[in-house]
Amino acid sequence: MKKLIIALCILILILGAGGYYYFFKGKSESVQYKTTRVERGDIVTVVSATGTINPVINVQVGSQVSGIIQALYADYNSEVKKDQVIAQLDPSTFQAQVTQAMANLESARANLKNVEADMANLSAGIENAQVNLKTAKAN
């Protein structure tokens, strides 16, 4: 029994010494240093990162009218200033609406003149009928 206890103690000491060497002494041999002569020069630092860049202030831009964009003066994620023109819409659609409205106005004016002429004719017809009535009474 004594021999077994002594053998176990020796085995534990060997395993302990091997573990100590592996974890503490063995790693120091894997470290390698690179040495060079000291020189004067500029310090250059490069920072790299991954992720999403979010703005401090995010403003949704909308339009009161819709249409085809004729010219675009700002790109996605461009910095813009107050009162800066961002895009210009094609004015042909709006010009066609203005032309159509002006034509409708002129048509309404022509209809008004026709109605006024009809009223003048009716008024003249009433006066002619009154004259005919007076003539018929006199006869």
N, CA, C and O atoms as CSV, one atom per row, in Angstrom:
chain,resi,resn,atom,element,x,y,z
A,1,MET,N,N,0.816,-1.177,0.000
A,1,MET,CA,C,0.000,0.000,0.000
A,1,MET,C,C,0.871,1.256,0.000
A,1,MET,O,O,0.545,2.254,-0.643
A,2,LYS,N,N,2.005,1.187,0.747
A,2,LYS,CA,C,2.919,2.331,0.792
A,2,LYS,C,C,3.497,2.596,-0.591
A,2,LYS,O,O,3.658,3.752,-0.982
A,3,LYS,N,N,3.805,1.556,-1.324
A,3,LYS,CA,C,4.399,1.718,-2.650
A,3,LYS,C,C,3.400,2.399,-3.602
A,3,LYS,O,O,3.799,3.201,-4.446
A,4,LEU,N,N,2.125,2.085,-3.469
A,4,LEU,CA,C,1.097,2.684,-4.320
A,4,LEU,C,C,0.953,4.178,-4.021
A,4,LEU,O,O,0.829,4.979,-4.948
A,5,ILE,N,N,0.966,4.559,-2.763
A,5,ILE,CA,C,0.851,5.963,-2.375
A,5,ILE,C,C,2.060,6.740,-2.865
A,5,ILE,O,O,1.909,7.858,-3.359
A,6,ILE,N,N,3.268,6.171,-2.740
A,6,ILE,CA,C,4.493,6.839,-3.195
A,6,ILE,C,C,4.449,6.988,-4.714
A,6,ILE,O,O,4.854,8.032,-5.227
A,7,ALA,N,N,3.975,5.988,-5.447
A,7,ALA,CA,C,3.900,6.038,-6.910
A,7,ALA,C,C,2.899,7.112,-7.344
A,7,ALA,O,O,3.147,7.839,-8.305
A,8,LEU,N,N,1.758,7.213,-6.630
A,8,LEU,CA,C,0.768,8.244,-6.963
A,8,LEU,C,C,1.309,9.645,-6.689
A,8,LEU,O,O,1.061,10.561,-7.472
A,9,CYS,N,N,2.044,9.827,-5.592
A,9,CYS,CA,C,2.641,11.132,-5.279
A,9,CYS,C,C,3.655,11.529,-6.345
A,9,CYS,O,O,3.683,12.683,-6.773
A,10,ILE,N,N,4.480,10.592,-6.774
A,10,ILE,CA,C,5.486,10.874,-7.816
A,10,ILE,C,C,4.768,11.224,-9.125
A,10,ILE,O,O,5.170,12.159,-9.818
A,11,LEU,N,N,3.725,10.491,-9.461
A,11,LEU,CA,C,2.967,10.764,-10.681
A,11,LEU,C,C,2.317,12.145,-10.627
A,11,LEU,O,O,2.314,12.861,-11.628
A,12,ILE,N,N,1.765,12.531,-9.471
A,12,ILE,CA,C,1.146,13.849,-9.309
A,12,ILE,C,C,2.201,14.939,-9.435
A,12,ILE,O,O,1.941,15.964,-10.065
A,13,LEU,N,N,3.398,14.749,-8.847
A,13,LEU,CA,C,4.474,15.733,-8.959
A,13,LEU,C,C,4.936,15.877,-10.404
A,13,LEU,O,O,5.201,16.992,-10.851
A,14,ILE,N,N,5.036,14.791,-11.133
A,14,ILE,CA,C,5.465,14.850,-12.542
A,14,ILE,C,C,4.412,15.585,-13.374
A,14,ILE,O,O,4.758,16.437,-14.192
A,15,LEU,N,N,3.127,15.262,-13.173
A,15,LEU,CA,C,2.061,15.952,-13.906
A,15,LEU,C,C,1.994,17.437,-13.543
A,15,LEU,O,O,1.767,18.277,-14.414
A,16,GLY,N,N,2.187,17.762,-12.273
A,16,GLY,CA,C,2.185,19.159,-11.846
A,16,GLY,C,C,3.339,19.927,-12.469
A,16,GLY,O,O,3.153,21.050,-12.938
A,17,ALA,N,N,4.533,19.333,-12.479
A,17,ALA,CA,C,5.701,19.996,-13.076
A,17,ALA,C,C,5.510,20.168,-14.569
A,17,ALA,O,O,5.877,21.206,-15.122
A,18,GLY,N,N,4.940,19.168,-15.235
A,18,GLY,CA,C,4.682,19.268,-16.679
A,18,GLY,C,C,3.646,20.344,-16.983
A,18,GLY,O,O,3.816,21.104,-17.936
A,19,GLY,N,N,2.586,20.423,-16.201
A,19,GLY,CA,C,1.567,21.458,-16.390
A,19,GLY,C,C,2.115,22.849,-16.164
A,19,GLY,O,O,1.798,23.767,-16.920
A,20,TYR,N,N,2.947,23.028,-15.119
A,20,TYR,CA,C,3.561,24.317,-14.845
A,20,TYR,C,C,4.445,24.746,-16.009
A,20,TYR,O,O,4.389,25.897,-16.444
A,21,TYR,N,N,5.258,23.830,-16.512
A,21,TYR,CA,C,6.154,24.137,-17.629
A,21,TYR,C,C,5.337,24.483,-18.877
A,21,TYR,O,O,5.679,25.424,-19.593
A,22,TYR,N,N,4.269,23.739,-19.146
A,22,TYR,CA,C,3.461,23.962,-20.349
A,22,TYR,C,C,2.763,25.320,-20.299
A,22,TYR,O,O,2.790,26.056,-21.285
A,23,PHE,N,N,2.143,25.666,-19.176
A,23,PHE,CA,C,1.362,26.899,-19.093
A,23,PHE,C,C,2.201,28.151,-18.873
A,23,PHE,O,O,1.824,29.224,-19.343
A,24,PHE,N,N,3.341,28.043,-18.162
A,24,PHE,CA,C,4.091,29.255,-17.827
A,24,PHE,C,C,5.405,29.364,-18.578
A,24,PHE,O,O,5.722,30.459,-19.040
A,25,LYS,N,N,6.156,28.357,-18.726
A,25,LYS,CA,C,7.468,28.422,-19.355
A,25,LYS,C,C,7.404,28.161,-20.851
A,25,LYS,O,O,8.154,28.763,-21.620
A,26,GLY,N,N,6.511,27.267,-21.269
A,26,GLY,CA,C,6.438,26.900,-22.679
A,26,GLY,C,C,5.975,28.050,-23.558
A,26,GLY,O,O,6.415,28.148,-24.704
A,27,LYS,N,N,5.098,28.928,-23.064
A,27,LYS,CA,C,4.573,30.038,-23.853
A,27,LYS,C,C,5.597,31.136,-24.057
A,27,LYS,O,O,5.521,31.858,-25.051
A,28,SER,N,N,6.549,31.288,-23.155
A,28,SER,CA,C,7.534,32.351,-23.306
A,28,SER,C,C,8.456,32.072,-24.482
A,28,SER,O,O,9.033,33.004,-25.042
A,29,GLU,N,N,8.608,30.814,-24.866
A,29,GLU,CA,C,9.457,30.496,-26.006
A,29,GLU,C,C,8.775,30.847,-27.321
A,29,GLU,O,O,9.462,31.086,-28.314
A,30,SER,N,N,7.426,30.885,-27.359
A,30,SER,CA,C,6.726,31.178,-28.600
A,30,SER,C,C,6.690,32.680,-28.897
A,30,SER,O,O,6.364,33.061,-30.021
A,31,VAL,N,N,7.008,33.534,-27.945
A,31,VAL,CA,C,7.010,34.978,-28.158
A,31,VAL,C,C,8.302,35.359,-28.865
A,31,VAL,O,O,9.397,35.013,-28.421
A,32,GLN,N,N,8.156,36.081,-29.975
A,32,GLN,CA,C,9.321,36.521,-30.724
A,32,GLN,C,C,9.289,38.037,-30.812
A,32,GLN,O,O,8.225,38.625,-31.005
A,33,TYR,N,N,10.419,38.660,-30.676
A,33,TYR,CA,C,10.533,40.108,-30.731
A,33,TYR,C,C,11.259,40.504,-31.993
A,33,TYR,O,O,12.190,39.831,-32.435
A,34,LYS,N,N,10.808,41.629,-32.577
A,34,LYS,CA,C,11.458,42.162,-33.763
A,34,LYS,C,C,12.140,43.458,-33.348
A,34,LYS,O,O,11.489,44.359,-32.820
A,35,THR,N,N,13.408,43.556,-33.574
A,35,THR,CA,C,14.154,44.760,-33.180
A,35,THR,C,C,14.662,45.461,-34.424
A,35,THR,O,O,14.909,44.842,-35.459
A,36,THR,N,N,14.812,46.781,-34.292
A,36,THR,CA,C,15.341,47.583,-35.387
A,36,THR,C,C,16.010,48.812,-34.799
A,36,THR,O,O,15.848,49.120,-33.619
A,37,ARG,N,N,16.762,49.508,-35.636
A,37,ARG,CA,C,17.437,50.717,-35.206
A,37,ARG,C,C,16.434,51.854,-35.061
A,37,ARG,O,O,15.487,51.929,-35.844
A,38,VAL,N,N,16.606,52.730,-34.097
A,38,VAL,CA,C,15.711,53.850,-33.864
A,38,VAL,C,C,15.952,54.905,-34.941
A,38,VAL,O,O,17.090,55.291,-35.212
A,39,GLU,N,N,14.839,55.370,-35.559
A,39,GLU,CA,C,14.926,56.399,-36.590
A,39,GLU,C,C,13.874,57.460,-36.316
A,39,GLU,O,O,12.857,57.178,-35.683
A,40,ARG,N,N,14.110,58.681,-36.789
A,40,ARG,CA,C,13.121,59.745,-36.695
A,40,ARG,C,C,12.241,59.703,-37.940
A,40,ARG,O,O,12.723,59.434,-39.041
A,41,GLY,N,N,10.932,59.973,-37.760
A,41,GLY,CA,C,10.015,59.965,-38.888
A,41,GLY,C,C,8.613,60.362,-38.448
A,41,GLY,O,O,8.365,60.613,-37.269
A,42,ASP,N,N,7.722,60.413,-39.393
A,42,ASP,CA,C,6.326,60.765,-39.116
A,42,ASP,C,C,5.601,59.544,-38.556
A,42,ASP,O,O,5.887,58.403,-38.918
A,43,ILE,N,N,4.669,59.818,-37.678
A,43,ILE,CA,C,3.848,58.756,-37.125
A,43,ILE,C,C,2.601,58.640,-37.998
A,43,ILE,O,O,1.887,59.621,-38.202
A,44,VAL,N,N,2.348,57.466,-38.501
A,44,VAL,CA,C,1.191,57.211,-39.349
A,44,VAL,C,C,0.302,56.210,-38.623
A,44,VAL,O,O,0.744,55.128,-38.235
A,45,THR,N,N,-0.962,56.594,-38.449
A,45,THR,CA,C,-1.904,55.721,-37.763
A,45,THR,C,C,-3.083,55.460,-38.694
A,45,THR,O,O,-3.624,56.386,-39.298
A,46,VAL,N,N,-3.461,54.240,-38.801
A,46,VAL,CA,C,-4.612,53.863,-39.610
A,46,VAL,C,C,-5.638,53.228,-38.681
A,46,VAL,O,O,-5.331,52.313,-37.918
A,47,VAL,N,N,-6.856,53.735,-38.765
A,47,VAL,CA,C,-7.942,53.190,-37.952
A,47,VAL,C,C,-8.944,52.567,-38.906
A,47,VAL,O,O,-9.409,53.219,-39.841
A,48,SER,N,N,-9.263,51.354,-38.678
A,48,SER,CA,C,-10.283,50.711,-39.503
A,48,SER,C,C,-11.371,50.178,-38.584
A,48,SER,O,O,-11.108,49.706,-37.478
A,49,ALA,N,N,-12.590,50.269,-39.074
A,49,ALA,CA,C,-13.719,49.807,-38.280
A,49,ALA,C,C,-14.811,49.339,-39.223
A,49,ALA,O,O,-14.842,49.720,-40.393
A,50,THR,N,N,-15.688,48.529,-38.716
A,50,THR,CA,C,-16.838,48.094,-39.493
A,50,THR,C,C,-18.102,48.532,-38.769
A,50,THR,O,O,-18.105,48.695,-37.549
A,51,GLY,N,N,-19.147,48.716,-39.511
A,51,GLY,CA,C,-20.407,49.115,-38.896
A,51,GLY,C,C,-21.143,50.098,-39.770
A,51,GLY,O,O,-20.769,50.324,-40.921
A,52,THR,N,N,-22.176,50.676,-39.232
A,52,THR,CA,C,-23.014,51.629,-39.945
A,52,THR,C,C,-22.790,53.017,-39.369
A,52,THR,O,O,-22.785,53.202,-38.152
A,53,ILE,N,N,-22.605,53.993,-40.257
A,53,ILE,CA,C,-22.465,55.383,-39.830
A,53,ILE,C,C,-23.850,56.011,-39.868
A,53,ILE,O,O,-24.522,55.987,-40.899
A,54,ASN,N,N,-24.270,56.569,-38.752
A,54,ASN,CA,C,-25.575,57.211,-38.661
A,54,ASN,C,C,-25.390,58.709,-38.482
A,54,ASN,O,O,-24.504,59.134,-37.741
A,55,PRO,N,N,-26.219,59.528,-39.154
A,55,PRO,CA,C,-26.088,60.977,-39.013
A,55,PRO,C,C,-26.563,61.446,-37.642
A,55,PRO,O,O,-27.355,60.781,-36.974
A,56,VAL,N,N,-26.056,62.612,-37.243
A,56,VAL,CA,C,-26.497,63.210,-35.993
A,56,VAL,C,C,-27.922,63.722,-36.157
A,56,VAL,O,O,-28.760,63.545,-35.273
A,57,ILE,N,N,-28.190,64.363,-37.301
A,57,ILE,CA,C,-29.526,64.879,-37.596
A,57,ILE,C,C,-29.964,64.272,-38.923
A,57,ILE,O,O,-29.242,64.357,-39.916
A,58,ASN,N,N,-31.136,63.666,-38.941
A,58,ASN,CA,C,-31.669,63.055,-40.150
A,58,ASN,C,C,-32.981,63.753,-40.475
A,58,ASN,O,O,-33.890,63.774,-39.645
A,59,VAL,N,N,-33.094,64.326,-41.674
A,59,VAL,CA,C,-34.282,65.081,-42.059
A,59,VAL,C,C,-34.910,64.404,-43.269
A,59,VAL,O,O,-34.230,64.119,-44.255
A,60,GLN,N,N,-36.210,64.149,-43.187
A,60,GLN,CA,C,-36.939,63.597,-44.320
A,60,GLN,C,C,-37.366,64.768,-45.204
A,60,GLN,O,O,-37.965,65.729,-44.721
A,61,VAL,N,N,-37.059,64.686,-46.484
A,61,VAL,CA,C,-37.381,65.750,-47.427
A,61,VAL,C,C,-38.536,65.279,-48.296
A,61,VAL,O,O,-38.520,64.165,-48.819
A,62,GLY,N,N,-39.530,66.132,-48.444
A,62,GLY,CA,C,-40.680,65.797,-49.268
A,62,GLY,C,C,-40.989,66.922,-50.234
A,62,GLY,O,O,-40.348,67.972,-50.206
A,63,SER,N,N,-41.957,66.701,-51.073
A,63,SER,CA,C,-42.342,67.690,-52.068
A,63,SER,C,C,-43.847,67.877,-52.023
A,63,SER,O,O,-44.585,66.931,-51.746
A,64,GLN,N,N,-44.307,69.094,-52.295
A,64,GLN,CA,C,-45.737,69.358,-52.317
A,64,GLN,C,C,-46.348,68.919,-53.637
A,64,GLN,O,O,-47.554,68.686,-53.716
A,65,VAL,N,N,-45.532,68.804,-54.666
A,65,VAL,CA,C,-46.006,68.363,-55.973
A,65,VAL,C,C,-45.152,67.185,-56.429
A,65,VAL,O,O,-44.036,66.984,-55.950
A,66,SER,N,N,-45.690,66.426,-57.347
A,66,SER,CA,C,-44.931,65.318,-57.899
A,66,SER,C,C,-44.765,65.536,-59.397
A,66,SER,O,O,-45.531,66.267,-60.025
A,67,GLY,N,N,-43.763,64.896,-59.945
A,67,GLY,CA,C,-43.514,65.038,-61.371
A,67,GLY,C,C,-42.211,64.386,-61.750
A,67,GLY,O,O,-41.550,63.753,-60.927
A,68,ILE,N,N,-41.847,64.550,-63.010
A,68,ILE,CA,C,-40.599,63.993,-63.530
A,68,ILE,C,C,-39.459,64.954,-63.201
A,68,ILE,O,O,-39.560,66.156,-63.447
A,69,ILE,N,N,-38.373,64.414,-62.641
A,69,ILE,CA,C,-37.228,65.245,-62.275
A,69,ILE,C,C,-36.429,65.575,-63.525
A,69,ILE,O,O,-36.004,64.683,-64.259
A,70,GLN,N,N,-36.229,66.876,-63.758
A,70,GLN,CA,C,-35.465,67.326,-64.916
A,70,GLN,C,C,-33.984,67.454,-64.564
A,70,GLN,O,O,-33.130,67.092,-65.373
A,71,ALA,N,N,-33.665,67.963,-63.373
A,71,ALA,CA,C,-32.278,68.133,-62.939
A,71,ALA,C,C,-32.180,67.808,-61.461
A,71,ALA,O,O,-33.064,68.155,-60.677
A,72,LEU,N,N,-31.098,67.138,-61.084
A,72,LEU,CA,C,-30.867,66.742,-59.700
A,72,LEU,C,C,-29.568,67.386,-59.234
A,72,LEU,O,O,-28.512,67.159,-59.825
A,73,TYR,N,N,-29.643,68.189,-58.172
A,73,TYR,CA,C,-28.487,68.948,-57.709
A,73,TYR,C,C,-27.856,68.382,-56.444
A,73,TYR,O,O,-26.852,68.921,-55.980
A,74,ALA,N,N,-28.403,67.320,-55.871
A,74,ALA,CA,C,-27.838,66.704,-54.668
A,74,ALA,C,C,-27.955,65.198,-54.821
A,74,ALA,O,O,-28.899,64.692,-55.427
A,75,ASP,N,N,-26.983,64.490,-54.263
A,75,ASP,CA,C,-26.952,63.037,-54.341
A,75,ASP,C,C,-27.326,62.449,-52.992
A,75,ASP,O,O,-27.448,63.176,-52.006
A,76,TYR,N,N,-27.507,61.138,-52.944
A,76,TYR,CA,C,-27.816,60.447,-51.687
A,76,TYR,C,C,-26.690,60.685,-50.693
A,76,TYR,O,O,-25.517,60.539,-51.036
A,77,ASN,N,N,-27.037,61.049,-49.467
A,77,ASN,CA,C,-26.104,61.346,-48.373
A,77,ASN,C,C,-25.287,62.616,-48.615
A,77,ASN,O,O,-24.231,62.782,-48.004
A,78,SER,N,N,-25.742,63.510,-49.483
A,78,SER,CA,C,-25.060,64.781,-49.681
A,78,SER,C,C,-25.445,65.742,-48.570
A,78,SER,O,O,-26.564,65.701,-48.060
A,79,GLU,N,N,-24.520,66.598,-48.202
A,79,GLU,CA,C,-24.823,67.628,-47.210
A,79,GLU,C,C,-25.413,68.819,-47.951
A,79,GLU,O,O,-24.826,69.304,-48.918
A,80,VAL,N,N,-26.562,69.287,-47.508
A,80,VAL,CA,C,-27.236,70.410,-48.151
A,80,VAL,C,C,-27.438,71.530,-47.145
A,80,VAL,O,O,-27.478,71.296,-45.937
A,81,LYS,N,N,-27.564,72.734,-47.648
A,81,LYS,CA,C,-27.766,73.927,-46.818
A,81,LYS,C,C,-29.219,74.365,-46.924
A,81,LYS,O,O,-29.963,73.898,-47.786
A,82,LYS,N,N,-29.611,75.271,-46.031
A,82,LYS,CA,C,-30.963,75.815,-46.032
A,82,LYS,C,C,-31.185,76.581,-47.337
A,82,LYS,O,O,-30.293,77.287,-47.807
A,83,ASP,N,N,-32.370,76.438,-47.916
A,83,ASP,CA,C,-32.804,77.101,-49.151
A,83,ASP,C,C,-32.030,76.649,-50.388
A,83,ASP,O,O,-32.115,77.304,-51.426
A,84,GLN,N,N,-31.280,75.555,-50.310
A,84,GLN,CA,C,-30.561,75.038,-51.475
A,84,GLN,C,C,-31.533,74.246,-52.344
A,84,GLN,O,O,-32.329,73.456,-51.836
A,85,VAL,N,N,-31.464,74.460,-53.657
A,85,VAL,CA,C,-32.302,73.716,-54.588
A,85,VAL,C,C,-31.728,72.306,-54.710
A,85,VAL,O,O,-30.551,72.134,-55.027
A,86,ILE,N,N,-32.560,71.305,-54.460
A,86,ILE,CA,C,-32.110,69.918,-54.499
A,86,ILE,C,C,-32.443,69.285,-55.844
A,86,ILE,O,O,-31.629,68.553,-56.408
A,87,ALA,N,N,-33.632,69.563,-56.357
A,87,ALA,CA,C,-34.052,68.983,-57.628
A,87,ALA,C,C,-34.979,69.954,-58.341
A,87,ALA,O,O,-35.613,70.805,-57.716
A,88,GLN,N,N,-35.045,69.813,-59.662
A,88,GLN,CA,C,-35.936,70.655,-60.458
A,88,GLN,C,C,-36.847,69.729,-61.261
A,88,GLN,O,O,-36.385,68.819,-61.949
A,89,LEU,N,N,-38.142,69.983,-61.158
A,89,LEU,CA,C,-39.116,69.164,-61.872
A,89,LEU,C,C,-39.277,69.661,-63.301
A,89,LEU,O,O,-39.042,70.835,-63.587
A,90,ASP,N,N,-39.680,68.761,-64.201
A,90,ASP,CA,C,-39.918,69.099,-65.595
A,90,ASP,C,C,-41.166,69.983,-65.670
A,90,ASP,O,O,-42.248,69.548,-65.275
A,91,PRO,N,N,-41.032,71.218,-66.171
A,91,PRO,CA,C,-42.171,72.140,-66.152
A,91,PRO,C,C,-43.194,71.898,-67.264
A,91,PRO,O,O,-44.233,72.558,-67.277
A,92,SER,N,N,-42.941,70.979,-68.196
A,92,SER,CA,C,-43.855,70.807,-69.330
A,92,SER,C,C,-45.249,70.356,-68.880
A,92,SER,O,O,-46.247,70.781,-69.463
A,93,THR,N,N,-45.333,69.517,-67.868
A,93,THR,CA,C,-46.635,69.063,-67.372
A,93,THR,C,C,-47.431,70.240,-66.807
A,93,THR,O,O,-48.622,70.393,-67.078
A,94,PHE,N,N,-46.746,71.063,-66.019
A,94,PHE,CA,C,-47.424,72.214,-65.414
A,94,PHE,C,C,-47.762,73.259,-66.465
A,94,PHE,O,O,-48.804,73.908,-66.374
A,95,GLN,N,N,-46.899,73.433,-67.460
A,95,GLN,CA,C,-47.171,74.388,-68.533
A,95,GLN,C,C,-48.392,73.940,-69.334
A,95,GLN,O,O,-49.199,74.768,-69.755
A,96,ALA,N,N,-48.525,72.631,-69.543
A,96,ALA,CA,C,-49.700,72.118,-70.258
A,96,ALA,C,C,-50.970,72.386,-69.454
A,96,ALA,O,O,-52.007,72.704,-70.037
A,97,GLN,N,N,-50.911,72.265,-68.135
A,97,GLN,CA,C,-52.081,72.552,-67.299
A,97,GLN,C,C,-52.436,74.033,-67.364
A,97,GLN,O,O,-53.615,74.385,-67.406
A,98,VAL,N,N,-51.427,74.905,-67.374
A,98,VAL,CA,C,-51.684,76.346,-67.469
A,98,VAL,C,C,-52.313,76.672,-68.820
A,98,VAL,O,O,-53.268,77.445,-68.892
A,99,THR,N,N,-51.781,76.084,-69.890
A,99,THR,CA,C,-52.320,76.328,-71.235
A,99,THR,C,C,-53.767,75.848,-71.327
A,99,THR,O,O,-54.613,76.520,-71.915
A,100,GLN,N,N,-54.046,74.683,-70.743
A,100,GLN,CA,C,-55.420,74.153,-70.745
A,100,GLN,C,C,-56.354,75.068,-69.951
A,100,GLN,O,O,-57.486,75.305,-70.371
A,101,ALA,N,N,-55.897,75.577,-68.823
A,101,ALA,CA,C,-56.727,76.478,-68.021
A,101,ALA,C,C,-56.993,77.777,-68.767
A,101,ALA,O,O,-58.100,78.311,-68.701
A,102,MET,N,N,-55.988,78.298,-69.480
A,102,MET,CA,C,-56.186,79.541,-70.251
A,102,MET,C,C,-57.177,79.301,-71.394
A,102,MET,O,O,-57.996,80.167,-71.701
A,103,ALA,N,N,-57.100,78.124,-72.021
A,103,ALA,CA,C,-58.054,77.807,-73.096
A,103,ALA,C,C,-59.460,77.695,-72.532
A,103,ALA,O,O,-60.414,78.158,-73.157
A,104,ASN,N,N,-59.602,77.085,-71.358
A,104,ASN,CA,C,-60.921,76.998,-70.716
A,104,ASN,C,C,-61.462,78.386,-70.384
A,104,ASN,O,O,-62.659,78.632,-70.530
A,105,LEU,N,N,-60.594,79.294,-69.940
A,105,LEU,CA,C,-61.006,80.665,-69.629
A,105,LEU,C,C,-61.502,81.373,-70.887
A,105,LEU,O,O,-62.542,82.030,-70.854
A,106,GLU,N,N,-60.773,81.248,-71.991
A,106,GLU,CA,C,-61.186,81.896,-73.245
A,106,GLU,C,C,-62.512,81.312,-73.751
A,106,GLU,O,O,-63.349,82.042,-74.282
A,107,SER,N,N,-62.699,80.012,-73.587
A,107,SER,CA,C,-63.954,79.374,-73.982
A,107,SER,C,C,-65.113,79.910,-73.147
A,107,SER,O,O,-66.195,80.175,-73.670
A,108,ALA,N,N,-64.874,80.068,-71.831
A,108,ALA,CA,C,-65.923,80.606,-70.955
A,108,ALA,C,C,-66.247,82.049,-71.334
A,108,ALA,O,O,-67.415,82.437,-71.313
A,109,ARG,N,N,-65.243,82.848,-71.677
A,109,ARG,CA,C,-65.489,84.231,-72.104
A,109,ARG,C,C,-66.317,84.257,-73.391
A,109,ARG,O,O,-67.231,85.069,-73.528
A,110,ALA,N,N,-65.991,83.361,-74.340
A,110,ALA,CA,C,-66.760,83.299,-75.599
A,110,ALA,C,C,-68.201,82.896,-75.318
A,110,ALA,O,O,-69.131,83.450,-75.905
A,111,ASN,N,N,-68.389,81.919,-74.408
A,111,ASN,CA,C,-69.754,81.517,-74.042
A,111,ASN,C,C,-70.507,82.674,-73.404
A,111,ASN,O,O,-71.697,82.854,-73.662
A,112,LEU,N,N,-69.824,83.465,-72.568
A,112,LEU,CA,C,-70.453,84.627,-71.935
A,112,LEU,C,C,-70.902,85.631,-72.996
A,112,LEU,O,O,-72.001,86.177,-72.902
A,113,LYS,N,N,-70.064,85.879,-74.001
A,113,LYS,CA,C,-70.437,86.821,-75.060
A,113,LYS,C,C,-71.631,86.295,-75.850
A,113,LYS,O,O,-72.509,87.062,-76.246
A,114,ASN,N,N,-71.658,84.969,-76.079
A,114,ASN,CA,C,-72.812,84.388,-76.785
A,114,ASN,C,C,-74.097,84.561,-75.975
A,114,ASN,O,O,-75.144,84.894,-76.531
A,115,VAL,N,N,-74.016,84.332,-74.655
A,115,VAL,CA,C,-75.187,84.490,-73.802
A,115,VAL,C,C,-75.632,85.950,-73.783
A,115,VAL,O,O,-76.828,86.239,-73.822
A,116,GLU,N,N,-74.659,86.876,-73.722
A,116,GLU,CA,C,-75.013,88.309,-73.743
A,116,GLU,C,C,-75.687,88.677,-75.067
A,116,GLU,O,O,-76.644,89.450,-75.088
A,117,ALA,N,N,-75.178,88.116,-76.174
A,117,ALA,CA,C,-75.805,88.394,-77.482
A,117,ALA,C,C,-77.206,87.810,-77.534
A,117,ALA,O,O,-78.123,88.438,-78.064
A,118,ASP,N,N,-77.379,86.595,-76.980
A,118,ASP,CA,C,-78.717,85.996,-76.942
A,118,ASP,C,C,-79.676,86.844,-76.109
A,118,ASP,O,O,-80.838,87.021,-76.477
A,119,MET,N,N,-79.184,87.369,-74.985
A,119,MET,CA,C,-80.023,88.224,-74.140
A,119,MET,C,C,-80.390,89.501,-74.880
A,119,MET,O,O,-81.523,89.972,-74.779
A,120,ALA,N,N,-79.444,90.067,-75.622
A,120,ALA,CA,C,-79.741,91.277,-76.402
A,120,ALA,C,C,-80.799,90.969,-77.458
A,120,ALA,O,O,-81.715,91.760,-77.683
A,121,ASN,N,N,-80.660,89.793,-78.112
A,121,ASN,CA,C,-81.676,89.406,-79.121
A,121,ASN,C,C,-83.040,89.213,-78.475
A,121,ASN,O,O,-84.053,89.647,-79.023
A,122,LEU,N,N,-83.076,88.557,-77.299
A,122,LEU,CA,C,-84.344,88.360,-76.608
A,122,LEU,C,C,-84.954,89.694,-76.180
A,122,LEU,O,O,-86.164,89.901,-76.278
A,123,SER,N,N,-84.103,90.583,-75.709
A,123,SER,CA,C,-84.595,91.908,-75.296
A,123,SER,C,C,-85.168,92.655,-76.498
A,123,SER,O,O,-86.213,93.300,-76.407
A,124,ALA,N,N,-84.470,92.556,-77.614
A,124,ALA,CA,C,-84.975,93.205,-78.838
A,124,ALA,C,C,-86.280,92.541,-79.271
A,124,ALA,O,O,-87.197,93.214,-79.742
A,125,GLY,N,N,-86.359,91.217,-79.110
A,125,GLY,CA,C,-87.595,90.503,-79.465
A,125,GLY,C,C,-88.739,90.921,-78.574
A,125,GLY,O,O,-89.868,91.046,-79.048
A,126,ILE,N,N,-88.481,91.145,-77.281
A,126,ILE,CA,C,-89.531,91.592,-76.358
A,126,ILE,C,C,-89.997,92.986,-76.748
A,126,ILE,O,O,-91.197,93.257,-76.778
A,127,GLU,N,N,-89.054,93.869,-77.045
A,127,GLU,CA,C,-89.432,95.232,-77.456
A,127,GLU,C,C,-90.238,95.211,-78.747
A,127,GLU,O,O,-91.200,95.964,-78.899
A,128,ASN,N,N,-89.840,94.340,-79.683
A,128,ASN,CA,C,-90.565,94.222,-80.954
A,128,ASN,C,C,-91.975,93.684,-80.716
A,128,ASN,O,O,-92.935,94.109,-81.359
A,129,ALA,N,N,-92.081,92.733,-79.769
A,129,ALA,CA,C,-93.410,92.185,-79.459
A,129,ALA,C,C,-94.283,93.245,-78.804
A,129,ALA,O,O,-95.481,93.300,-79.078
A,130,GLN,N,N,-93.712,94.090,-77.943
A,130,GLN,CA,C,-94.485,95.153,-77.299
A,130,GLN,C,C,-94.965,96.168,-78.338
A,130,GLN,O,O,-96.094,96.654,-78.279
A,131,VAL,N,N,-94.090,96.475,-79.282
A,131,VAL,CA,C,-94.492,97.416,-80.348
A,131,VAL,C,C,-95.616,96.813,-81.177
A,131,VAL,O,O,-96.579,97.499,-81.519
A,132,ASN,N,N,-95.491,95.523,-81.500
A,132,ASN,CA,C,-96.544,94.844,-82.267
A,132,ASN,C,C,-97.863,94.801,-81.494
A,132,ASN,O,O,-98.945,94.914,-82.069
A,133,LEU,N,N,-97.738,94.632,-80.150
A,133,LEU,CA,C,-98.932,94.627,-79.317
A,133,LEU,C,C,-99.616,95.988,-79.332
A,133,LEU,O,O,-100.839,96.073,-79.451
A,134,LYS,N,N,-98.830,97.048,-79.210
A,134,LYS,CA,C,-99.412,98.389,-79.235
A,134,LYS,C,C,-100.049,98.684,-80.607
A,134,LYS,O,O,-101.102,99.316,-80.696
A,135,THR,N,N,-99.395,98.220,-81.645
A,135,THR,CA,C,-99.933,98.444,-82.985
A,135,THR,C,C,-101.233,97.673,-83.177
A,135,THR,O,O,-102.186,98.171,-83.777
A,136,ALA,N,N,-101.253,96.450,-82.655
A,136,ALA,CA,C,-102.460,95.621,-82.789
A,136,ALA,C,C,-103.603,96.236,-81.974
A,136,ALA,O,O,-104.747,96.204,-82.428
A,137,LYS,N,N,-103.335,96.792,-80.794
A,137,LYS,CA,C,-104.371,97.437,-79.988
A,137,LYS,C,C,-104.870,98.683,-80.676
A,137,LYS,O,O,-106.064,98.982,-80.667
A,138,ALA,N,N,-103.950,99.403,-81.268
A,138,ALA,CA,C,-104.340,100.653,-81.945
A,138,ALA,C,C,-105.205,100.335,-83.161
A,138,ALA,O,O,-106.146,101.073,-83.455
A,139,ASN,N,N,-104.904,99.259,-83.867
A,139,ASN,CA,C,-105.697,98.890,-85.039
A,139,ASN,C,C,-107.047,98.377,-84.573
A,139,ASN,O,O,-107.884,98.007,-85.396
